[in-house]
Amino acid sequence: MRHRKSGQRVALVALGFLLAVPAAFGEGIVRKELDAGAVAALRGGRMLYMELTPPRGDAGRGFLQKYLANPDDWKQYKDRMTVAVPFARLNAKTQRRMLEAIFPDDFVDQSGWWHTVTYDGAEGAESLALLAEWVTGNPSNSARIRTADHTITPESALRKGQQVLIPKGLLLPVMQALSPKAPPLTAAAVNPAVRPASPTAENGLLSYGRDREGDYAEYRLKKGESLYTAVVVRFTDYYENADIHRACEIIQKRSGIRDVRKMGAGQRILIPLEMVSDAYLPRGTEQREEYEAMQAEVRRVSTEQVVSKNLEGVVVILDPGHGGRDQGAAIDRLGLYEDELNYDIVCRVKQILETRTRARVHVTVLDPNQDYRVSDARRFVHDTDEVVLVTPHYRIEDAKTSANLRWYLANDIYRRERDAGVSDRKIIFASIHCDALFNDSLRGAMVYVPGAAYRRDTERPAGSFYNQFKEVRSAPAASCTPAQRRLDEALSRNFANVFLQSLRSNNPPIKVHDAGDPVRNVIRQSGGRAYVPAVLRNCSVPTKVLIETANMTNPQDQERLSDPQWRQAFAEAFVNALVGQFD
């Protein structure tokens, strides 16, 4: 590029008119030279254009036509000292070269265009809408971009290091050409189901240390934050309210905090390292390395997509949580009972799948009075007649027995479908539940997947009671190899994130849990116990999720759950996720 003298002006040509701007644009301009006299530029993270310095006279014609979408436009720019040509007025080949220069970590493989957010702060803020416009030609495709960070929405500004995938089917033809070589391990972290290995630690919000009590992670509270939501729910895998409160007490004591009501912004919080989720542990620890390895596995399975038009040949096993004498969470004054809500959402999903797609549906539980009719009730009456559809049927009296019979039934269905020739990748198990977190400020959906490290080679419930059921006698024990457990978690994480993205892109969006990771692979309890729910732990279906639709203690979520239109929207989003999974 030619050097300009101080004070020289640049002609910015856009949409047929010239704008005079200072030669030195100041902060917020990123420039990458493509050829002599041709520089790709990004202003404020959002305005993409080419700075061209054409030779004088007729020589300028060939120079300009090399880059312009309309060769005749060269006349507008001839004999100019330096011009800025908007991205939209450049030819496709030049647009591709510009993006590769401005975003050097981006690459294209069989899955699509993998983008790593490169600029923020003084350099400006990138956005999904502009990214969609650049590589797909349509900013509205932002809703279909698969994000690695679950907090990203089409409207939100992106942060440096966040990673997203623009699926190949959305890309403009020139953007579909495979990159010569993907960057070594940037690829491992950018799968739609893979967030940066430890977003909080990577962004400097957590630091690590050791004192006489042992290793710890340190967090500095922000204004208005509490131990319950900002620390324990966010950075640990505790779920039950009693365990969360116990963890708060331990962290309060470890941090030397006398009165949590007097904590302010900047308060130093020390979290015993053994309480921290694997994703937030320091690099180099065994658990963190295992977590990183799982992200690589998720990326691998995401490139092995199974395609099925309109869910042809796809089998969906739906499990409405609780039922019978096990009502789950309840808000009696509002007529909200978890088992009734779960059942209604499952009925809606079943109805949509069977009337609009070619998927085949199995349900683990039946309410013989309601059958599978959807309910438009805003207040429910709790009944206790639900049965698990094993042979013979089991009227639900005990929660643990019910949970075990559900996975026995799911495994029996899975074996029968596999024997009939259905691919294991075309079978999905989903257990539908509602949360009831003590802190009623928490909202939204979250998903549990089967953590590979928390499952056994074989497991069988104790007692002869189970032997009366055909499904139990067919295969008394659940069994899986370490390799199967890793694959199961990877496949399940991948679908979980497709589903959560479907919730976010719904119109209007459906709230996703945002106090920490909305995808969890384990539940921890006080005293060091960690477990995966039985319906996930012992289920043979490789892709399996347990979905918490909303928090029943939160007033807004209560209103949503009581609204039949919201329950329908949730069911629609689930089906849309299935379609997206196989599209």
N, C-alpha and C positions, 0 to 999 in steps of 0.2 A: 504493500500500500504506500502511496506517495505521502510524504510528510507535508502537513499544512503549516503555513505561517501563522503566528499568533494573531488572533482576532479574525481569521478567515471564517467565512460563513459557508454552510452546507445547504444545498437546496434539497429539501425533503419533498419528493414528488409522491402524492397519494391521491388516488381517485380523480386524477385529471387536473389538480392544481398544485401550486408550489407553496411550501411553508418554509420560511427562513428560520433556522434555529442555530444557536451557537455551535461552532465546530467541536468544542469540548462539551459534550452533553452533560458531564458531571457524573455524580454517583448514580448507579443503577443501570449502567451500560456494560454489557459483556460483549466483547468482540473476538471473533475467530477468523483468521485469514484462510480463505479457500484457494484463491489464486492471486497472482499479482493484480492488484487493482480491484479485487473482489473480496469483501469482508462480510461475513455473517454477523448480525448484531441482534441482541436481545435487550430491550429496554424495560426496566422495571419488572422483569420476569414475565411480561405479558405481551409486549409489542415486538414482533419478530419481523425483521426486514434485512435487506441486503444493501450495503454501502458499495456503490460501484463508482469507479473513477475511470471513465472511458477515455481512450485516446482521441485526439482532435480529428476532425474531418471524417472522410469515408471509412477510415480504419475503425472508427467507433461503432459502425454498423455491425460488423461481425462480432465484435466484443460484446455488445449489448444483447444481440440476438441469441447468444449462447445461454443466457440466463432467463430471458423473458418468456412468459407463457404465450403472449401474442407478439410474434416477431415484428409486426408493424409498429409496436409501441416504441421502438428504438428512436423514432423521430422525436418523441417527447423529451428524450434524455440527451440527445446528441449535443455536443459542444458544451455540456455542463461540466463544472469542475469536479464535483462529487455529488452523487444523487443517492437518496435512500428509497429503495423500491420495496413496497409492502410485500409480505410473504405471499399473499393471494395472487399477486401479479407475476410471480415467478413460475417457471415451468416445473413440472413434477420432479425431474431429476435434480434440479437445483434445490428444491424444497427438502428432498431427502438428504442431500449433502449438508445442507444447513443444520438440520436437526441433529445429524450425527456429529457435526462439529461443535455445536452449542451444548449438546448433552452427550459427552464422550462415553459415559457408562451405559448408555442405552444400546440395546441390540434386539434383533428379531430372530425368533426360532419358530418351530412348528406351532407353538401355542399363540404367538402374536408378538406385539411390540412390548418389550419390557422397559419401563421407564423408571429411572432413579431421579428423584427430585434433587436438583443440583444447586438451586439458587433460592435464597430467602434473605431477610434482613435488608441491608442497604442495597442489595442487588435486585430487590423486588420480590414478588410472591407469585409463584406458579399457581395454576388452577386446572382442575380436571376439565372444565368446559373448553379452555383454550387448547389443552392437550388433545382433546377429542376433535376439535376443529382442525388442528394441524395434521393429524395422522388419519382421521376418518372423513374429514370434510364436513362434519356436522357436529356442532357443539352439544346438541341434545343427546348424543351418544354417551355423554359423560355418565349418565345413570347406569350404563352397562359396562363401564370400566371396572375391573376387579381390583379392589384395593387391598394392600397388605395391612395397612393400619385401619382397624375397624371404626375409628372415630371419623374418618374422612367422609365427607358428603360432597355431592356435586358442587355445592356452593362454597365450601370451606377453602381457605387458603392452604396450600400445601407447605410442609416443612422439609427442610433439607434432610435427606436420608430416607424419607418415605418412598415406598416402592409400589408400583402399580403395573397391571397388565392390561393392555388393550387387546382383546381377543382378535385373532387373525381374521375372522369373518367380518369384522367391522372396518378393517383397514382399507385405505385406498390402494389400488393395484401397485403403485410404485412403493408403497410402504410395506408390502407383503414379502418382498425379496429378502431371503435369509441373509443375516450378517455372516461375513466370512468366518468369524470365530467369536463366540460369546465370551465376555470377561470371565476369568476363572471362577471366582466364588461370589461375585455380585449376583450371579444367577441363582445361587442357592438360597438367597434370602428374599427373592422377589416374587415368588409364587403367590397367587391370590390368597391362598390360605396361609401364607407365611409372613408374619410381620418381622421387622428387624429384631434380631435375637433378643434384645432386652431394651425396648424403647426407652424406658425410664432411665436405666443406667446409662444407655448410650447418649441420652440427651443431657446428662449431667445432673439429674434430679436425685439420684442415689449415689452415695459414695460408701466406701467400705473401710472398716478398721478393726482393731482388736484391742481389748482392754483386759483387766484381770478377770472379768467374767466370761471372756471368750470373744469370738468373732461376731461382728454386727454389721448391719447395713444402716446408713444414716440418711435421714430425710429431713428437710426443713419445711415446716408447715407454711402454707400460704394463708392469707387472710380468709377467715371464715371456715377453715377446714377443721375436721375433727379426727380423732384417732380411729373411730369406727369406720367411717367411709373413706377418708383420704389415705389411711395407712393399712388397716387390717383387711378390709374388703378388697383394697386395691392391690396390695403386695403379697398377700398370703392366700392360701386355698381353704381357709376356714369357712364353713357354711352355716352350721347350726348357731342360733343366737347365743346359746350358752358358751360355745367355744369361742365365738367372736369376742364376747365380753371378757372371757378369761384371758384371751390374747391381749386385749386392751389393757387389762390390769398388769400383765407381765411387762408390756412395753412401757406403760406409765412408770412403773417402778424402775425399770432398767434405764429410763431416760431421766430419772430424778425429778419427776413432775409431781408436785404435792397436790395441786388442784387443777384438774383438766379444764375447769371453767375459766381459768385465768391464762390459758395458753393464747399466744398471739402469733402474728406473722413472724417467721424466722425461728420459731421454737425448734430446738434440736431434738429429733426423735431417733432413738436407737432401737432397731429391730433385731432381736437375736437371729443370727443367720440361719439357724435351723428352722425358723418359722417362715422364711421367705420362699416364695414360689420359685421353681427351677428357672423360669425365664428371667428372673430378676437377680439371680445369683451372679457373682463376679465371674468373668471369663477365667477358664482354667480349672474351675471346680468340676468334679465328675458329673454332677447333676446338670450343670450348664452345658457341658460337652454333649451329654445325652440329648438335651433339649435341641442343641444346634444340629445334631445328627438327624433328629426327627424332622426338622425343617427341610433338610436336604431330601429326606424320604418323601415328604409332602410334595416337594417340587417334582421329584421323579414321577410320582403317580399322576400328577396333574397333566403330564405330557402324554399320558396313555388314555386319553378320553375315549369313552365308549359312546357312540352316537346312536340315537334312537329317535326317529321322527315321531312326534306326538306320543312319546312314551310307549311305542310299540314294543312289546316283550318285556317291559319293566314291571317288576313286582314290588308293591309297597306294603309293608307290614306295619300297621298302626296300632299303638298301644296307649289307650287312654288311662292315665295314671290313677291309682287308688280305686275307689268303688266299694259297694257293699257296706260293711260296717267300718271300713277304712275310708272316711270321707276326705282325708287330707286336711289342708288348711280350710278354715271357715270364718266368714264374717257374718254371723247369724243375723244381726240387725239389718243387714243389706240383702239377705237372702242369697249370699254368694258362697257356694260350696265347691271346693276345688274339683272333686270328682265329677260333679255335674258340668262344670265349665270345660274340663278336659274332654268329657264325653261329647259335648256339643261341638267343640272344635273338630274333633276326630270325625264326627258325623258329617260335618261340612266338607272336610277334606275328601272323605270317601265319596260324597255326592259329586263334587267337582271332578274328581279323577274318573269316575265311572260314566259321567255324562259328557265330558269334554275331551277326554284323552282315551288312549287305548291301553292304559295301564291296568293291571289286575291288582285288586286290593284285598288284603286280609286284615281283620281286626281281632285283637286278642280277647276282647271283653264284649259282652252283650247285656244290655238292659232289656229284658224280655217284654216289659210294658211299653217301652218307648220304641223298641227296635232301633233302627238307625235313622229315624226322622230327626231333622234339625229342630231346634226350639227357638222361638222368638221371645222367650221370657227375658225380663230384666231382673226378676227375682226368681230364685229356684226353690223348689221343695225337695229336701233331701230324702231319697229313698235308699233302701239297702238290698235291692233284689238283683244287683249285677252279678254276672257269673264270668269266670274265665273259661274260654271255650276249649278246654282240654276234654279228653274222653275218659270217663264221664265228666260233665260240667262240674266246675267247683264254684259253689256259691261263696262269695268272698266274706270270710269271717276273720281271717288273720292276715295282716299286711305282709309279713315275711313269707308265708306260704303262698300268698297270691303272687308276690314278686317272682318267686322261684318257678311257679307254674307258667308264668308268662314267658320266661326265657326257654323253658322246656317246649312250650307250644311254638314259639318263634323258630327254634332250632328244628323242630319237626317240619314246619312249613318250608324252611330253607332246604332241608334235605330232599323233600318231595319236589320242590321246584328245580333243584339242581339235577335230580334224577330225570326230570322231564326235559332237560336240555337248556334251561335258563342259565345264562352267564352269571357268575357270582357278583360281577360288577353291576348287574342290572337289578339287584335286589337291595332294597333299602329298608331299614328298621328305624322307626321314630316313635319314641315314648313322649307323650304330651303331658305337661305338668304346669302348675303355677307356683311361683315363689311366695314365701310369707316372711320376708326379712323383718327383723325387729325395727330397724331404722326405716321409718316410712318416707324418708327423703329419696330413697333409692327407687329407681324405676327401670322398666324395660325388660326385654327378652335376653336370655343368655342360653348357652348350649353346653352340655357336658358330653365329652367324648371319652372312649375307653383308654386311659393311660396305660401304655404298654408295660411300664415298670410296676404296675399295681395289680397285675393279673397273674394267676397261677397256671401251671401246666395242666392240672386237672382239678376239678372241684365238683363235689357232690353233696347235696344237703343231707344231714343226718336224719335217721328215722325211717321206719317202714311205711309211714303214712303215704308217701309219694308213690309207692309201688302199685297202687290201685289205678294209676292213670297210664293209658296206653303210650302216651308220648314219653313218659319217664321210662317205661320198660323198654322202649325202642332204643334209647341211648341214655343210660342212667347218669353218666358223668359228662360234664362239659370239659372239653380238652382243647388246647391250642399250643402251638410251638412258639418260641420267642420270635421267629421270623413272621409268623402269622400275626402276633400281637403288634409288632411294629407296623406291618402293612395295614392292619385294622385301624390303628390310631391315625395313620397318614390319610387313609381314605375318608375317615370320619371327619377329621379336621377340614379336609378339602370341602366336603359337602356342608359342614357347619358354616363355613365362611360364605359359600354361595348363598345359603339360606339367609344369613344375616344381611348380606348385601341386598337381597330381595326385599327384606323388611325396610331397609333404608331407602331404597329406590321406589317403594310403593307411593302412590299418590292418594292421600297424604302419607308421608313417611310414618312407619311404625317404630316406636321407641325401642332402641337397643341399649342394654345395660352399658354404662360408660364409666363405672367406678372400677377401673382395672380391665383386665381382659375378659370379654364376654364369652370366650371359649375356654373352658376349663377341662382338665383331664384327670382330676382327682379331687376328693373332698378330704380335708384334714380335720382331725379332732384333737382335743386336749389330751396330753399324755403321749403324743407321738404317733397315734394310729392314723393311717391314711388308707382310703378305700375308694373303689369305683362302684357305683350302684349296681346291684345284681343283674338288672335287666341289660346292662351294658357289659358287665364283667364276664358273664357266662353266655352271652348271645353269640352264636356262630356266624351270623350275618356280618360280612366284613365292614360294610358301611352302616354305622349305627349311631344314633344321637338321642340324647334326652334333652328335650326343649322345655325351658322354663319360660312361659309366654309373657308373664308380667308379675309384678309384686303386689300381692293381695292386700298388703297393709298400706300401700300408697294411695291417697285419695284419687289422684288422676288415673292410676291404673285400675282402681276399683270402678271408676266410671266407664273406662274402656271395656273392662271385662263384662260389665252389666249390659253393654250395648250390643245387640245381635249384629248390627252392621259392622262393628269393629271385629267381632269374632269371625264374621264372614271375610273381612279384609285380611285377617291373619291367615285364615285357611287358604285364601287366594294366593297370598305371598308364598306360602309353603309350596303350593302346586307350581307356582312360577319358578321357584327354586329348582324343583324337580325337572321342569322343562329345560331350564337353563343348564342344569347339570348334564343333560344328554343332548342338548341342541348342537 
